[in-house]
Protein backbone atom coordinates (compact mmCIF):
# COMPACT_ATOMS: atom_id res chain seq x y z
CA UNK A 1 0.00 0.00 0.00
CA UNK A 2 1.42 3.44 -0.86
CA UNK A 3 2.45 5.66 2.00
CA UNK A 4 0.41 8.85 2.21
CA UNK A 5 0.58 11.63 4.79
CA UNK A 6 -2.48 13.86 5.07
CA UNK A 7 -2.68 17.48 6.13
CA UNK A 8 -5.90 18.68 7.67
CA UNK A 9 -6.74 22.28 8.55
CA UNK A 10 -9.80 22.17 10.86
CA UNK A 11 -12.37 24.93 10.62
CA UNK A 12 -12.84 24.85 14.38
CA UNK A 13 -9.96 23.34 16.31
CA UNK A 14 -12.01 23.25 19.50
CA UNK A 15 -14.36 20.60 18.11
CA UNK A 16 -11.89 18.21 16.46
CA UNK A 17 -11.06 14.70 17.55
CA UNK A 18 -7.41 13.82 18.17
CA UNK A 19 -7.40 10.11 17.28
CA UNK A 20 -8.11 10.38 13.54
CA UNK A 21 -4.84 8.76 12.52
CA UNK A 22 -5.69 5.58 14.45
CA UNK A 23 -8.38 4.70 11.93
CA UNK A 24 -6.20 5.25 8.84
CA UNK A 25 -4.80 2.29 6.91
CA UNK A 26 -1.11 1.87 7.63
CA UNK A 27 1.41 3.00 6.59
CA UNK A 28 -0.50 6.31 6.37
CA UNK A 29 -0.38 9.28 8.71
CA UNK A 30 -2.64 12.25 9.35
CA UNK A 31 -1.29 15.55 10.63
CA UNK A 32 -3.77 18.13 11.92
CA UNK A 33 -2.48 21.69 11.67
CA UNK A 34 -3.38 23.91 14.60
CA UNK A 35 -1.74 27.19 13.66
CA UNK A 36 -0.70 29.19 10.62
CA UNK A 37 2.58 28.02 9.11
CA UNK A 38 2.54 24.55 10.68
CA UNK A 39 1.84 22.72 7.40
CA UNK A 40 4.82 24.51 5.88
CA UNK A 41 7.07 23.26 8.67
CA UNK A 42 5.71 19.72 8.51
CA UNK A 43 6.45 19.52 4.79
CA UNK A 44 10.03 20.57 5.37
CA UNK A 45 10.48 17.68 7.83
CA UNK A 46 8.45 15.04 5.97
CA UNK A 47 10.10 11.77 5.00
CA UNK A 48 9.69 10.22 1.57
CA UNK A 49 6.13 9.30 0.67
CA UNK A 50 4.03 8.19 -2.29
CA UNK A 51 1.00 10.51 -2.02
CA UNK A 52 0.18 13.77 -0.24
CA UNK A 53 -3.46 14.53 0.57
CA UNK A 54 -4.53 18.01 1.70
CA UNK A 55 -7.89 18.60 3.35
CA UNK A 56 -8.55 22.31 3.80
CA UNK A 57 -8.75 25.49 1.74
CA UNK A 58 -6.50 27.59 -0.47
CA UNK A 59 -4.39 28.67 2.49
CA UNK A 60 -3.58 25.10 3.49
CA UNK A 61 -2.66 24.22 -0.10
CA UNK A 62 -0.42 27.26 -0.31
CA UNK A 63 1.39 26.34 2.92
CA UNK A 64 1.92 22.73 1.85
CA UNK A 65 3.32 23.51 -1.60
CA UNK A 66 5.53 26.27 -0.17
CA UNK A 67 7.00 23.87 2.38
CA UNK A 68 7.39 21.22 -0.31
CA UNK A 69 9.16 23.45 -2.84
CA UNK A 70 11.48 25.02 -0.26
CA UNK A 71 13.09 21.64 0.40
CA UNK A 72 16.63 21.02 -0.81
CA UNK A 73 15.35 17.86 -2.52
CA UNK A 74 12.26 19.52 -4.01
CA UNK A 75 13.09 18.16 -7.47
CA UNK A 76 12.24 14.67 -6.25
CA UNK A 77 9.41 15.62 -3.90
CA UNK A 78 7.65 17.76 -6.51
CA UNK A 79 6.94 14.56 -8.47
CA UNK A 80 4.74 13.20 -5.65
CA UNK A 81 1.04 13.39 -6.67
CA UNK A 82 -1.11 15.61 -4.45
CA UNK A 83 -4.76 15.13 -3.58
CA UNK A 84 -6.95 18.05 -2.51
CA UNK A 85 -10.16 17.67 -0.51
CA UNK A 86 -11.90 21.09 -0.38
CA UNK A 87 -12.93 21.89 3.20
CA UNK A 88 -11.92 25.55 3.59
CA UNK A 89 -13.79 28.82 3.17
CA UNK A 90 -12.10 29.46 -0.19
CA UNK A 91 -11.23 26.51 -2.44
CA UNK A 92 -10.59 28.02 -5.86
CA UNK A 93 -8.41 25.11 -6.94
CA UNK A 94 -11.32 22.68 -6.58
CA UNK A 95 -13.10 24.35 -9.54
CA UNK A 96 -10.23 23.24 -11.77
CA UNK A 97 -9.96 19.69 -10.49
CA UNK A 98 -13.54 18.57 -9.88
CA UNK A 99 -17.02 18.97 -11.44
CA UNK A 100 -19.13 21.84 -10.17
CA UNK A 101 -21.69 20.82 -7.56
CA UNK A 102 -24.24 22.73 -5.48
CA UNK A 103 -23.83 20.18 -2.68
CA UNK A 104 -20.71 20.50 -0.54
CA UNK A 105 -20.99 16.83 0.44
CA UNK A 106 -21.05 15.82 -3.25
CA UNK A 107 -18.09 18.09 -3.96
CA UNK A 108 -16.03 16.48 -1.20
CA UNK A 109 -17.10 13.02 -2.38
CA UNK A 110 -15.98 13.83 -5.95
CA UNK A 111 -12.59 14.91 -4.61
CA UNK A 112 -12.12 11.73 -2.58
CA UNK A 113 -13.13 9.51 -5.52
CA UNK A 114 -10.75 11.39 -7.85
CA UNK A 115 -7.86 10.56 -5.53
CA UNK A 116 -8.84 6.88 -5.52
CA UNK A 117 -9.10 6.78 -9.34
CA UNK A 118 -5.56 8.10 -9.68
CA UNK A 119 -5.89 10.47 -12.68
CA UNK A 120 -3.58 13.49 -12.40
CA UNK A 121 -3.04 16.79 -14.22
CA UNK A 122 0.08 18.99 -14.14
CA UNK A 123 -0.40 22.42 -12.59
CA UNK A 124 1.73 25.53 -12.95
CA UNK A 125 3.18 27.18 -9.85
CA UNK A 126 4.28 30.78 -9.24
CA UNK A 127 7.48 31.36 -7.29
CA UNK A 128 7.19 34.73 -5.54
CA UNK A 129 10.34 36.07 -3.90
CA UNK A 130 10.98 39.29 -2.05
CA UNK A 131 14.38 40.92 -1.64
CA UNK A 132 15.14 39.23 1.70
CA UNK A 133 12.37 36.71 2.30
CA UNK A 134 12.31 33.03 1.35
CA UNK A 135 10.17 32.37 -1.72
CA UNK A 136 6.44 31.73 -1.41
CA UNK A 137 4.69 29.49 -3.93
CA UNK A 138 1.16 29.75 -5.31
CA UNK A 139 -1.07 27.72 -7.62
CA UNK A 140 -3.63 30.50 -8.24
CA UNK A 141 -1.82 33.81 -8.15
CA UNK A 142 -1.09 37.17 -6.56
CA UNK A 143 -3.44 40.12 -6.15
CA UNK A 144 -2.64 43.67 -5.11
CA UNK A 145 -5.25 46.38 -5.11
CA UNK A 146 -8.55 47.82 -4.00
CA UNK A 147 -10.75 44.79 -4.76
CA UNK A 148 -8.57 42.51 -2.67
CA UNK A 149 -8.50 45.02 0.21
CA UNK A 150 -12.28 45.38 0.20
CA UNK A 151 -12.85 41.64 -0.21
CA UNK A 152 -11.02 40.71 3.00
CA UNK A 153 -13.36 43.02 4.96
CA UNK A 154 -16.62 41.55 3.68
CA UNK A 155 -17.01 39.31 6.74
CA UNK A 156 -16.95 42.42 8.98
CA UNK A 157 -20.39 43.32 7.61
CA UNK A 158 -22.01 39.95 8.30
CA UNK A 159 -24.97 41.71 9.93
CA UNK A 160 -25.99 43.11 6.52
CA UNK A 161 -26.65 39.63 5.14
CA UNK A 162 -26.68 39.49 1.32
CA UNK A 163 -25.64 43.16 1.11
CA UNK A 164 -22.34 42.67 2.96
CA UNK A 165 -20.24 42.41 -0.23
CA UNK A 166 -21.63 45.60 -1.75
CA UNK A 167 -21.28 47.38 1.61
CA UNK A 168 -17.61 46.44 2.00
CA UNK A 169 -16.75 47.78 -1.46
CA UNK A 170 -18.90 50.91 -1.09
CA UNK A 171 -17.47 51.85 2.31
CA UNK A 172 -13.92 51.36 1.00
CA UNK A 173 -14.53 54.18 -1.50
CA UNK A 174 -15.22 56.64 1.33
CA UNK A 175 -11.64 56.40 2.56
CA UNK A 176 -9.99 57.32 -0.71
CA UNK A 177 -11.09 57.68 -4.31
CA UNK A 178 -9.84 56.87 -6.86
CA UNK A 179 -7.74 54.14 -5.24
CA UNK A 180 -4.64 54.11 -7.40
CA UNK A 181 -1.78 51.66 -6.98
CA UNK A 182 1.41 52.72 -8.75
CA UNK A 183 4.41 50.54 -9.55
CA UNK A 184 7.04 49.70 -12.16
CA UNK A 185 6.86 46.36 -13.95
CA UNK A 186 9.53 44.49 -15.91
CA UNK A 187 8.64 41.24 -17.63
CA UNK A 188 9.70 38.58 -20.10
CA UNK A 189 7.35 37.05 -22.66
CA UNK A 190 6.05 33.46 -22.86
CA UNK A 191 8.43 30.54 -23.27
CA UNK A 192 8.05 27.55 -25.56
CA UNK A 193 6.74 24.50 -23.75
CA UNK A 194 9.34 21.69 -23.61
CA UNK A 195 8.28 18.07 -24.29
CA UNK A 196 6.81 16.07 -21.44
CA UNK A 197 9.26 14.02 -19.40
CA UNK A 198 8.47 10.29 -19.50
CA UNK A 199 6.96 9.04 -16.25
CA UNK A 200 8.49 6.14 -14.37
CA UNK A 201 6.18 3.15 -14.71
CA UNK A 202 7.21 1.66 -11.36
CA UNK A 203 8.65 2.90 -8.10
CA UNK A 204 12.50 2.91 -8.21
CA UNK A 205 14.40 0.57 -5.91
CA UNK A 206 15.07 1.83 -2.39
CA UNK A 207 18.82 2.18 -3.05
CA UNK A 208 18.13 4.25 -6.16
CA UNK A 209 15.84 6.55 -4.19
CA UNK A 210 18.40 6.80 -1.37
CA UNK A 211 21.14 7.69 -3.83
CA UNK A 212 18.96 10.40 -5.41
CA UNK A 213 18.15 11.86 -1.98
CA UNK A 214 21.82 12.00 -0.93
CA UNK A 215 22.86 13.46 -4.28
CA UNK A 216 20.19 16.18 -4.18
CA UNK A 217 21.03 17.12 -0.58
CA UNK A 218 24.83 17.06 -0.85
CA UNK A 219 25.22 18.16 -4.47
CA UNK A 220 22.27 20.38 -5.36
CA UNK A 221 22.06 21.04 -9.10
CA UNK A 222 23.55 24.33 -10.17
CA UNK A 223 20.95 26.55 -11.74
CA UNK A 224 21.65 27.50 -15.29
CA UNK A 225 22.49 31.12 -15.83
CA UNK A 226 19.24 32.96 -16.27
CA UNK A 227 20.67 36.35 -17.08
CA UNK A 228 18.75 37.77 -20.00
CA UNK A 229 19.92 40.53 -22.27
CA UNK A 230 18.49 43.86 -21.06
CA UNK A 231 16.71 44.44 -24.37
CA UNK A 232 14.66 41.27 -23.82
CA UNK A 233 12.90 42.80 -20.82
CA UNK A 234 9.80 44.88 -21.37
CA UNK A 235 9.29 47.76 -18.94
CA UNK A 236 6.28 49.87 -18.04
CA UNK A 237 5.08 52.18 -15.30
CA UNK A 238 1.56 51.41 -14.17
CA UNK A 239 -1.27 53.02 -12.27
CA UNK A 240 -4.07 50.61 -11.52
CA UNK A 241 -6.96 49.95 -9.20
CA UNK A 242 -5.78 46.33 -9.01
CA UNK A 243 -2.96 44.22 -10.38
CA UNK A 244 -3.21 40.45 -10.57
CA UNK A 245 -0.68 37.83 -11.65
CA UNK A 246 -2.33 34.45 -12.21
CA UNK A 247 -1.45 30.99 -13.45
CA UNK A 248 -3.31 29.24 -16.27
CA UNK A 249 -4.68 26.69 -13.81
CA UNK A 250 -8.18 28.23 -13.84
CA UNK A 251 -8.61 27.30 -17.52
CA UNK A 252 -6.17 24.46 -17.88
CA UNK A 253 -5.05 23.63 -21.43
CA UNK A 254 -3.14 20.35 -21.47
CA UNK A 255 -2.00 20.81 -25.09
CA UNK A 256 -0.83 24.43 -25.18
CA UNK A 257 2.52 25.10 -26.84
CA UNK A 258 3.61 28.07 -24.68
CA UNK A 259 4.02 28.57 -20.95
CA UNK A 260 3.04 31.89 -19.40
CA UNK A 261 1.26 33.58 -16.52
CA UNK A 262 -1.46 36.20 -16.99
CA UNK A 263 -0.79 39.72 -15.75
CA UNK A 264 -3.91 41.89 -15.56
CA UNK A 265 -3.56 45.65 -15.02
CA UNK A 266 -7.03 47.06 -14.43
CA UNK A 267 -7.90 50.62 -15.31
CA UNK A 268 -8.20 53.08 -12.43
CA UNK A 269 -10.63 55.21 -14.41
CA UNK A 270 -14.01 53.95 -13.23
CA UNK A 271 -16.91 55.19 -11.13
CA UNK A 272 -17.75 54.09 -7.60
CA UNK A 273 -20.82 52.30 -8.90
CA UNK A 274 -18.72 50.33 -11.38
CA UNK A 275 -16.28 49.48 -8.59
CA UNK A 276 -19.03 48.10 -6.34
CA UNK A 277 -20.59 46.06 -9.17
CA UNK A 278 -17.26 44.62 -10.26
CA UNK A 279 -16.32 43.89 -6.67
CA UNK A 280 -19.22 41.45 -6.38
CA UNK A 281 -18.02 39.66 -9.53
CA UNK A 282 -14.48 39.49 -8.15
CA UNK A 283 -15.69 37.68 -5.04
CA UNK A 284 -16.68 34.76 -7.30
CA UNK A 285 -13.74 35.00 -9.73
CA UNK A 286 -10.86 36.86 -8.02
CA UNK A 287 -8.51 36.74 -11.02
CA UNK A 288 -10.99 37.82 -13.69
CA UNK A 289 -9.54 40.40 -16.06
CA UNK A 290 -12.33 42.87 -16.93
CA UNK A 291 -12.81 44.47 -20.31
CA UNK A 292 -10.66 47.55 -20.71
CA UNK A 293 -7.76 46.12 -18.67
CA UNK A 294 -4.23 45.71 -19.98
CA UNK A 295 -3.46 42.00 -20.36
CA UNK A 296 0.13 40.71 -20.51
CA UNK A 297 1.45 37.18 -20.95
CA UNK A 298 4.78 36.66 -19.21
CA UNK A 299 7.05 33.89 -17.97
CA UNK A 300 8.78 36.05 -15.39
CA UNK A 301 8.30 39.54 -13.99
CA UNK A 302 9.72 41.97 -11.44
CA UNK A 303 7.34 44.29 -9.60
CA UNK A 304 8.94 47.39 -8.09
CA UNK A 305 6.87 49.38 -5.59
CA UNK A 306 7.53 53.00 -4.61
CA UNK A 307 9.33 53.44 -1.29
CA UNK A 308 6.91 53.66 1.61
CA UNK A 309 4.17 51.66 -0.13
CA UNK A 310 1.72 50.22 2.39
CA UNK A 311 -0.89 47.52 2.06
CA UNK A 312 -0.84 43.80 1.42
CA UNK A 313 -0.66 41.22 -1.32
CA UNK A 314 -3.13 38.38 -1.52
CA UNK A 315 -1.26 35.21 -2.50
CA UNK A 316 -3.70 32.33 -2.94
CA UNK A 317 -6.02 34.22 -0.55
CA UNK A 318 -3.30 34.47 2.12
CA UNK A 319 -2.16 37.95 3.21
CA UNK A 320 1.47 39.04 2.81
CA UNK A 321 3.10 42.44 3.23
CA UNK A 322 3.36 44.34 -0.04
CA UNK A 323 6.99 44.67 -1.15
CA UNK A 324 9.06 44.53 -4.35
CA UNK A 325 8.93 40.95 -5.65
CA UNK A 326 10.12 38.77 -8.48
CA UNK A 327 7.51 36.34 -9.81
CA UNK A 328 8.67 33.36 -11.83
CA UNK A 329 6.51 30.77 -13.54
CA UNK A 330 7.31 27.12 -12.81
CA UNK A 331 5.34 25.35 -15.56
CA UNK A 332 3.79 21.95 -14.84
CA UNK A 333 5.64 21.84 -11.52
CA UNK A 334 3.17 19.76 -9.47
CA UNK A 335 0.76 16.91 -10.18
CA UNK A 336 -2.71 17.04 -8.62
CA UNK A 337 -5.36 14.33 -8.67
CA UNK A 338 -8.23 15.31 -10.94
CA UNK A 339 -11.67 13.92 -11.71
CA UNK A 340 -11.36 11.84 -14.93
CA UNK A 341 -14.46 13.56 -16.36
CA UNK A 342 -12.89 16.99 -15.94
CA UNK A 343 -9.62 15.82 -17.49
CA UNK A 344 -11.51 14.45 -20.49
CA UNK A 345 -13.32 17.78 -20.90
CA UNK A 346 -9.96 19.58 -20.90
CA UNK A 347 -8.66 17.37 -23.70
CA UNK A 348 -11.86 17.74 -25.75
CA UNK A 349 -11.80 21.53 -25.36
CA UNK A 350 -8.19 21.62 -26.53
CA UNK A 351 -9.03 19.54 -29.63
CA UNK A 352 -11.99 21.77 -30.49
CA UNK A 353 -9.80 24.84 -30.10
CA UNK A 354 -7.25 23.43 -32.54
CA UNK A 355 -10.01 22.74 -35.06
CA UNK A 356 -11.46 26.26 -34.80
CA UNK A 357 -8.00 27.78 -35.19
CA UNK A 358 -7.56 26.01 -38.53
CA UNK A 359 -11.05 26.64 -39.93
CA UNK A 360 -9.77 29.03 -42.57
CA UNK A 361 -7.12 26.61 -43.77
CA UNK A 362 -7.16 22.88 -44.35
CA UNK A 363 -8.92 21.37 -41.33
CA UNK A 364 -7.11 18.69 -39.32
CA UNK A 365 -8.37 15.11 -39.19
CA UNK A 366 -10.58 15.74 -36.18
CA UNK A 367 -12.59 18.29 -38.18
CA UNK A 368 -13.19 16.24 -41.34
CA UNK A 369 -16.75 15.01 -41.81
CA UNK A 370 -18.01 12.37 -44.19
CA UNK A 371 -19.83 13.82 -47.13
C-alpha positions, -999 to 999 in steps of 0.1 A, spaced: 0 0 0 14 34 -9 25 57 20 4 89 22 6 116 48 -25 139 51 -27 175 61 -59 187 77 -67 223 85 -98 222 109 -124 249 106 -128 249 144 -100 233 163 -120 232 195 -144 206 181 -119 182 165 -111 147 176 -74 138 182 -74 101 173 -81 104 135 -48 88 125 -57 56 145 -84 47 119 -62 53 88 -48 23 69 -11 19 76 14 30 66 -5 63 64 -4 93 87 -26 123 94 -13 156 106 -38 181 119 -25 217 117 -34 239 146 -17 272 137 -7 292 106 26 280 91 25 245 107 18 227 74 48 245 59 71 233 87 57 197 85 64 195 48 100 206 54 105 177 78 85 150 60 101 118 50 97 102 16 61 93 7 40 82 -23 10 105 -20 2 138 -2 -35 145 6 -45 180 17 -79 186 33 -85 223 38 -88 255 17 -65 276 -5 -44 287 25 -36 251 35 -27 242 -1 -4 273 -3 14 263 29 19 227 19 33 235 -16 55 263 -2 70 239 24 74 212 -3 92 234 -28 115 250 -3 131 216 4 166 210 -8 153 179 -25 123 195 -40 131 182 -75 122 147 -63 94 156 -39 76 178 -65 69 146 -85 47 132 -57 10 134 -67 -11 156 -44 -48 151 -36 -69 181 -25 -102 177 -5 -119 211 -4 -129 219 32 -119 256 36 -138 288 32 -121 295 -2 -112 265 -24 -106 280 -59 -84 251 -69 -113 227 -66 -131 243 -95 -102 232 -118 -100 197 -105 -135 186 -99 -170 190 -114 -191 218 -102 -217 208 -76 -242 227 -55 -238 202 -27 -207 205 -5 -210 168 4 -210 158 -32 -181 181 -40 -160 165 -12 -171 130 -24 -160 138 -59 -126 149 -46 -121 117 -26 -131 95 -55 -108 114 -79 -79 106 -55 -88 69 -55 -91 68 -93 -56 81 -97 -59 105 -127 -36 135 -124 -30 168 -142 1 190 -141 -4 224 -126 17 255 -129 32 272 -99 43 308 -92 75 314 -73 72 347 -55 103 361 -39 110 393 -20 144 409 -16 151 392 17 124 367 23 123 330 14 102 324 -17 64 317 -14 47 295 -39 12 298 -53 -11 277 -76 -36 305 -82 -18 338 -81 -11 372 -66 -34 401 -62 -26 437 -51 -52 464 -51 -86 478 -40 -108 448 -48 -86 425 -27 -85 450 2 -123 454 2 -128 416 -2 -110 407 30 -134 430 50 -166 415 37 -170 393 67 -169 424 90 -204 433 76 -220 400 83 -250 417 99 -260 431 65 -266 396 51 -267 395 13 -256 432 11 -223 427 30 -202 424 -2 -216 456 -18 -213 474 16 -176 464 20 -168 478 -15 -189 509 -11 -175 518 23 -139 514 10 -145 542 -15 -152 566 13 -116 564 26 -100 573 -7 -111 577 -43 -98 569 -69 -77 541 -52 -46 541 -74 -18 517 -70 14 527 -87 44 505 -96 70 497 -122 69 464 -140 95 445 -159 86 412 -176 97 386 -201 74 370 -227 60 335 -229 84 305 -233 81 276 -256 67 245 -237 93 217 -236 83 181 -243 68 161 -214 93 140 -194 85 103 -195 70 90 -163 85 61 -144 62 32 -147 72 17 -114 87 29 -81 125 29 -82 144 6 -59 151 18 -24 188 22 -30 181 42 -62 158 66 -42 184 68 -14 211 77 -38 190 104 -54 182 119 -20 218 120 -9 229 135 -43 202 162 -42 210 171 -6 248 171 -8 252 182 -45 223 204 -54 221 210 -91 235 243 -102 210 265 -117 217 275 -153 225 311 -158 192 330 -163 207 363 -171 188 378 -200 199 405 -223 185 439 -211 167 444 -244 147 413 -238 129 428 -208 98 449 -214 93 478 -189 63 499 -180 51 522 -153 16 514 -142 -13 530 -123 -41 506 -115 -70 499 -92 -58 463 -90 -30 442 -104 -32 404 -106 -7 378 -116 -23 345 -122 -14 310 -134 -33 292 -163 -47 267 -138 -82 282 -138 -86 273 -175 -62 245 -179 -51 236 -214 -31 204 -215 -20 208 -251 -8 244 -252 25 251 -268 36 281 -247 40 286 -209 30 319 -194 13 336 -165 -15 362 -170 -8 397 -157 -39 419 -156 -36 456 -150 -70 471 -144 -79 506 -153 -82 531 -124 -106 552 -144 -140 540 -132 -169 552 -111 -178 541 -76 -208 523 -89 -187 503 -114 -163 495 -86 -190 481 -63 -206 461 -92 -173 446 -103 -163 439 -67 -192 415 -64 -180 397 -95 -145 395 -82 -157 377 -50 -167 348 -73 -137 350 -97 -109 369 -80 -85 367 -110 -110 378 -137 -95 404 -161 -123 429 -169 -128 445 -203 -107 476 -207 -78 461 -187 -42 457 -200 -35 420 -204 1 407 -205 14 372 -209 48 367 -192 70 339 -180 88 361 -154 83 395 -140 97 420 -114 73 443 -96 89 474 -81 69 494 -56 75 530 -46 93 534 -13 69 537 16 42 517 -1 17 502 24 -9 475 21 -8 438 14 -7 412 -13 -31 384 -15 -13 352 -25 -37 323 -29 -60 342 -5 -33 345 21 -22 380 32 15 390 28 31 424 32 34 443 0 70 447 -12 91 445 -43 89 410 -56 101 388 -85 75 363 -98 87 334 -118 65 308 -135 73 271 -128 53 253 -156 38 219 -148 56 218 -115 32 198 -95 8 169 -102 -27 170 -86 -54 143 -87 -82 153 -109 -117 139 -117 -114 118 -149 -145 136 -164 -129 170 -159 -96 158 -175 -115 145 -205 -133 178 -209 -100 196 -209 -87 174 -237 -119 177 -257 -118 215 -254 -82 216 -265 -90 195 -296 -120 218 -305 -98 248 -301 -73 234 -325 -100 227 -351 -115 263 -348 -80 278 -352 -76 260 -385 -110 266 -399 -98 290 -426 -71 266 -438 -72 229 -444 -89 214 -413 -71 187 -393 -84 151 -392 -106 157 -362 -126 183 -382 -132 162 -413 -168 150 -418 -180 124 -442 -198 138 -471 
